[in-house]
Amino acid sequence: MNRRRFIASVGAATAGALMATGACAQPAQSIAGTIPHGHPLQESWRAWKTLCLAPEGRVIDGFQNSDSHSEGQSYALTLAAAFDDVEAFDSVRVWTEENLAIRHDALLAWRWRHDQRPRVPDLNNASDGDLFFAWALSAMAIRHNRPELGARARGIAADLARLCVVPHPDGSGAQLFLPAHQGFATESGFIINPSYYMPRAMRELAASTGVGLLDRVAADGNDLMNRMAQTGLVPDWVLVTADGWTTAPERFSANAGYEAMRVPLFAVWSREADLPSARRYATAAAANDPANATTVFNRNTGASLERSPHLGYQAISALISCAVSGTVGSAIPVFSTDQPYYPATLHLMALVAQAEIYPQCVPI
C-alpha cells in the first residue's frame, strides 16, 4: 500500500506536491529521555535501527521503493529523542538536513529517491514530517542544552505556521493544518489529512518555540476530528469547506485506513484517550479479530476492508483499547523485526507511549 502516493500525484500536478515490559518512566513534559538507558525497551529500539536505519542516517522504507521521506526521517528523529540516543539522533538529523533541507524556507522536501537523478524531484514538503522533525529537535535542544537545535526548531515551526496553516473557510477563525505548502487548496475548500495532526507535538513545539499558532491548530484539529467521530471513524482524507467537512476528491481515500490509524495513536500519545476519535477506533477494533488486525475500516460502518498480520497494527489496536477502557493489561505484542518500516515504527511508538503514559497497559 503506497501511503504517500497522494502527495506525489498532487505535488506533480502542482509543480511541488520490545521487549514488552510493564516498567515505565515517570511522565515527562518532553519526549526527550522518555525511556531510560537501562530500560528493557531499549532493545526494541536497537532492533528497529537494525531494520530501518542505514549507517549514514537514512531511514529506508522498503514498501516505498526503498526510498526515504521526511516522515520516516522525522519519526526516527523523534524515536531517537525518546530513547535519548544522541548518536542516532545526530546521524538522522545530519542526513536529513543534507538531503531534504533544500527548499527556500525552513521546511523539508518530502521524498528522496535512491534510484533517480535528481534524488529529490519534488520540492513540496509534508507538514507532518516537518512537525515531528521540529518536535524532536526542540526536545533534544532542551535536554542537552544545544541552542542550535532550538533555533532550527523555531525556524521550522515559524514556516509551518506561515505556509501550512490556513483559516477555516467557514469564517469561524478556526485554523487548519495543510498536508503540504502546495497542492491541497481547491475552489471549494482545503483537502486535509487528519493523521498529520499530532496534538502533543503541536502543543509542546508551540511552548518551546513561541509559535503559539500551533497550539491553536492542535485545539482546532481536535474539534474538527470530534465532529468527524460523531458519525463514524475519522477517515484518511477529508475536504473542509465553508459548510463543514465532507468526502475528499475521489483519488483520496475516504476509508479509515493506513493514514487514519495514526489519529487515535497520536491522541493517546498526547494523553487524550478520552477523545471521540480514539473511542471510535477502540470500538471498531474490538469488533474485529485482534490477531489479524484490520488496517482499513469502512469509516461509516466500522466493517473491516483490509487486514494485516504485521504486529505493529495489533500494537496500535491493543494500546488504544487499553488506554480508552482504563483496564489493566494489554495485548500489545513484543516488538518484532518481521515487518516493514511503517508497522514497525508505529509498533515502537505504541510501546513508547505505553511505557511513558499508560503503566496500567502493561503487555501481558
TAJOTA-V553435 format. One record per helix or strand of 3 or more residues. SS is the DSSP state (helix for helix, strand for strand). FROM is the first residue (numbers start at 0). TO is the last residue. If there is no record, write none. Layout:
ss=SS from=FROM to=TO
ss=SS from=FROM to=TO
This chain:
ss=helix from=4 to=12
ss=helix from=41 to=51
ss=helix from=61 to=63
ss=strand from=66 to=68
ss=helix from=69 to=81
ss=helix from=85 to=99
ss=helix from=126 to=143
ss=helix from=146 to=162
ss=strand from=164 to=166
ss=strand from=174 to=176
ss=strand from=188 to=191
ss=helix from=193 to=195
ss=helix from=198 to=208
ss=helix from=212 to=227
ss=strand from=237 to=240
ss=strand from=243 to=246
ss=helix from=260 to=268
ss=helix from=275 to=285
ss=strand from=293 to=296
ss=strand from=303 to=306
ss=helix from=310 to=324
ss=helix from=340 to=356
ss=helix from=358 to=360
